[in-house]
Amino acid sequence: MLSKKQLYKYYEIERTPGIKVEKHDFAAKYAFLDNEEIRDKMLDFSEGEVSKVTLYIPTIHCSSCIWLLENMHLLNKGVKSSLVNFVKKEVSITFKNHEITLRQLVELLASVHYIPQITLDKIEGKEKPKSNTGLLIKIGVAGFVFGNIMLLSMPEYLAIRGQLDAVFQGFFGWIKILLSLPVLFYCSSGYWLSAYKNLKHKIINIDLPITLGIIALAAQSYVEILVSGEPGYLDSLAGFVFFLLIGKWYQDKTYQSLAFDRDYKSYFPVAVTKITAEGEESTPLKNLVAGDIILIRNQELIPADGVLKKGQGFIDYSFVTGESLPVNKKEGDVLYAGGKQIGSAIRVIITKDVAQSQLTQLWNQNSDPEKTTSRISSLIDRLSKNFTIAVLLIATMTAIFWYFFDPSKAIIAFTSVLIVACPCAVALSMPFSFGTTMRIFGGKGFYLKNTGVVERITRIDTVVFDKTGTITHNRSKNVVLTDGHLSLEESIAVKSLARQSAHPLSMAVFDFLDSDHIDEVENFMEIPASGIKGTVDGMHLKVGSMDFIQHDGEYAETAASEVFVAIDGVFKARFTIESKYREGIDAVIETLLPDYELHVLSGDNDSDRSKLGILFRNSERLYFRQSPNDKLEYIKNLKKQNKHVLMIGDGLNDAGALNASDVGISIADDIYQFSPACDAILESGRFADLVKFIRFSVISLNIVKASYFISVFYNIVGLSFAVQGILSPIIAAILMPLSSVTVVTFVTFSTRIAARVKLK
């Protein structure tokens, strides 16, 4: 199946498929998933022909699993997209329910050996317990066997074996063999299975040398006990597996304690407008509970499942499903988290508490696949593979050498080399260093989508600024009614219309107009880079540019932006809106100029050209009257010139350009807005620290490089003892996970210490 769907690229196979997909007859095993009540409880989302489900799959354990599960759409066209949460061992799958049912989806996963664990707790929405019971049982069995084999080996330890009767020697040997079998076939099964599966995929991973070491110790011991009557090394085998499993458990505990929070609140302290008896109030998203009534404006995201209470819903679920066609909703209809209202403001009754991790999944789900591939990650994959091959060669050469010079050391040296040299530390250093950087940035108002953004920031050589809302403030503006007149009724209508939009100029007009009364808006529509229109109390309003309202007046060029108002096709007013530059913009530009090529793109007129020319020391890279598509094409052209582009915008008209750039940063003035197209969100109050964040990303990368040298040094020292045959497999089993924990601890705490110094 993988070969037919051309999914063999990851496994670097030219003609043969990676794994064999068995055809199972599941009979009625998953028939319960056809039950509508059970299916509805399991689904996270279901609207029309699109549904979304999150499944717990305990067998997820490596990058191969992630890659295959996130490409399920190539196995079945009914699967739209899938996203793996490696830490939780969960996969979130969006699928077309008219092409593949939930039951068929689960059967497809089971057919490729990723069997979802579906329990009553999951169906009832209860939190599942940590799935580490199996590992603890294996540790217990290995420890029991290790201790008893050591007791049976006391004659060898005390050098009194020769005083034992031959019958007792043989009896003890058979007891040790019987005791070792659970260790060999049960406690070690995870390593056997992993090595086997990866070999089928034509992948060599660290589990292969571990498995070979186990086989070598067991085979040599059985031959010595059964053929020559020698004691063998089964105590070393049991001890090796025992400490290996303890190391695995300790690694898991260490990674959990150091893991950075992937909750949505880590990215953006979002709030909503809550309707109370006293009126409207700003409420943090985390404080929302079922039964609350919230206001959702045009282009705002629905933060939790609810029911439409008032207004006409026109919901864009592209953020959830990828479908761009909005869905009409009437009062009483169910609305799902992640939908975006297109049109006038609506009121929604919350029916479920906010699941912040759900929004995190939605945000990450809409990332560009090309941007998620890290150059460092690819390098680590190659290093790990080549390193493992090198270890196998060194172990083989070591065994051959000692076979001729001292056969008693051959197996011990061979096994120790296989165990002590582990590339795991190399593979773990980047995610933990960059993960810690993400967490630190989040605490300082800079919220990254994923760890790959950190590395891409280090390669930036070109910075492109949007003007309105980025270089200038969104809501801090000087507004003057320079032409025309609005009656009280007209003023209320214009303010009501402006309230529906999140554009900086609309918000400025809304703040300027003095009225506490707000009317309902019908047929609202916002045209990017042009204006807004709608009907209020029977009046047809247009607010935006001169061309948008089709006004043919002549006005002198000013240094301010202009907003025109037309009611029922008649010009009524002209507002001039002068922007204020952000605090710290001078210092940011001054610091960036020596190392980066700077550009400015603006949808406004060029009245600020002279000011910006002085600020940026260059008037040639300043472009005005740029539509959203113009900005997108400009970024694409820069990338064609092999530029590594960082785009900074306000997330309103810049979505395409932000997504097309190598790193897209959205400046957040208004906590109600959410920009899924960007790679990072920067709180406007931390704009002056932008350069610090860029430079610290480079420091974080240097820490990763330093950890590589530590890991290589550790392996060289360990191998130097192992090849001499003076390092026992038990000690090697202790040192292997210890090296990973050491590197993880180094990169984590080094990053934190550097942050204290560089990000004061």
Secondary structure, DSSP 8 states (H G I E B T S, - for coil): -TTTTT--GGGT-SSS-SS-------TTTTGGGG-HHHHHHHEEEEETTEEEEEEE-TT--SHHHHHHHTTGGGT-TTEEEEEEETTTTEEEEEEETTTS-HHHHHHHHHHTT------HHHHTT-----S-HHHHHHHHHHHHHHHHHHHHTHHHHTT-GGGS-HHHHHHHHHHHHHHHHHIIIIITHHHHHHHHHHHHTT---THHHHHHHHHHHHHHHHHIIIII----SHHHHHHHHHHHHHHHHHHHHHHHHH----SGGGT---EEEEEETTEEEEEEGGG--TT-EEEE-TT-B--S-EEEEES-EEEE-HHHHS--S-EEE-TT-EE-TT-EE-SS-EEEEE-S---HHHHHHHHHHTS-HHHH--HHHHHHHHHHHHHHHHHHHHHHHHHHHHHHH-HHHHHHHHHHHHHH--THHHHHHHHHHHHHHHHHHHHTTEEESSTHHHHHHHT--EEEEEIIIIIEEEEEEEEEEEEE---HHHHHHHHHHHTT--SHHHHHHHHHS--S-----EEEEEETTTEEEEEETTEEEEEE-HHHHT--------SSEEEEEEETTEEEEEEEEEEEE-TTHHHHHHHHTTTSEEEEE-SS-GGGHHHHHHHHT-STTEE-S--HHHHHHHHHHHHHTT--EEEEE-SSS-HHHHHHSSEEEEEESSTT---TT-SEEEEGGGGGGHHHHHHHHHHHHHHHHHHHHHHHHHHHHHHHHHTTT-S-HHHHHHHHHHHHHHHHHHHHHHHHHHHHHH--
